[in-house]
Each structure stands twice: as C-alpha cells, then as structure tokens.
Amino acid sequence: MAIINTYPFKEAPLNKEDEILISDSINRMRTKTTDIEVLSKIITSLGTFVFSQSVASDTWVVKHDLNKYASITIVDSQPVPQTVLGSVTYDNLNQCTVTFSAPFSGKAFCN
C-alpha cells in the first residue's frame, strides 16, 4: 500500500509549491517525489474525485474535472458518516452545484 505525505507535513489544502512524498510499502519502501498537479492528474485519470467541504454550507460547488456528468455520493462529517440527499445541478462536464435543506460539512465522492 502506498504511503503519501507532504514534506514537511502540511494539512490540506496543498498548493503547487508543496512537495509530495510517495513511498511503496510493499516494494522495499521505494520513495518518489511529485507535486499536487501530477498527483491530481493521476487521480483524475482513474475517473474518481473526492471533494471536501470543510465549512458548513447548504450549497456546495463541486469542481471535479472528470470531463463527464459524474455520479455524486454525499456524506456528512459525523464520526459515523451518513449519506445525505441533495439536489444536483450539472453546471458543465467538470462542475456541479449541490443544494441541501440545511448547511453541513462533509465529502462528495464523484465518479
């Protein structure tokens, strides 16, 4: 399993100047460095994206850059996350806006 971290350690959000270390724990701990743009392109090429909404809001703008009308699953930030239903409007192939009946924070899983 890969271990991914920044050096020095930094909480999100990351920016273009941050160096990211990736270690392969299965293959003799080989370590490589990369940056957030390269890592983002790799993740996007896999066809999935996780959006984090850290500030409670009843409207989330989710920019996923998957170049498709992605399916979206929303969960709240409770210790045991619960799925939350919202109204999804596709702004374009790379972004959607999700509205809810009340503000909360959580994650949107896009694929």
C-alpha positions, 0 to 999 in steps of 0.5 A: 500500500502506498504511503503519501505525505507532504514534506514537511507535513502540511494539512490540506489544502496543498498548493503547487509549491508543496512537495509530495512524498510517495513511498511503496510499502510493499516494494522495499519502501521505494520513495518518489517525489511529485507535486499536487498537479501530477498527483491530481492528474493521476487521480483524475485519470482513474475517473474518481474525485473526492471533494471536501467541504470543510465549512458548513454550507447548504450549497456546495460547488463541486469542481471535479474535472472528470470531463463527464456528468459524474455520479455524486455520493454525499456524506456528512462529517459525523464520526459515523458518516451518513449519506445525505440527499441533495439536489444536483445541478450539472453546471458543465462536464467538470462542475456541479452545484449541490443544494441541501435543506440545511448547511453541513460539512462533509465529502462528495465522492464523484465518479 
